[in-house]
């Protein structure tokens, strides 16, 4: 119903893309880091980091699959 409004709202799309990029960066950081950047003496389990990175990767993919559907579907202006 509000599909045509979302296509025209550039600030919403910029925020939407920014959230996707931030979740991608956080996911990559958790997967590839060797030590904590903020507190190097604190150690978290590898298993927890991988599960959290997988969750953030799923968040990124959920943001990415919606965008083509938004632009490839027809908008009838209802």
PyMOL commands that set and color helices and strands:
alter all, ss='L'
color gray80, all
select helices_A, chain A and resi 3-8+10-32+46-72
alter helices_A, ss='H'
color red, helices_A
deselect
rebuild
show_as cartoon
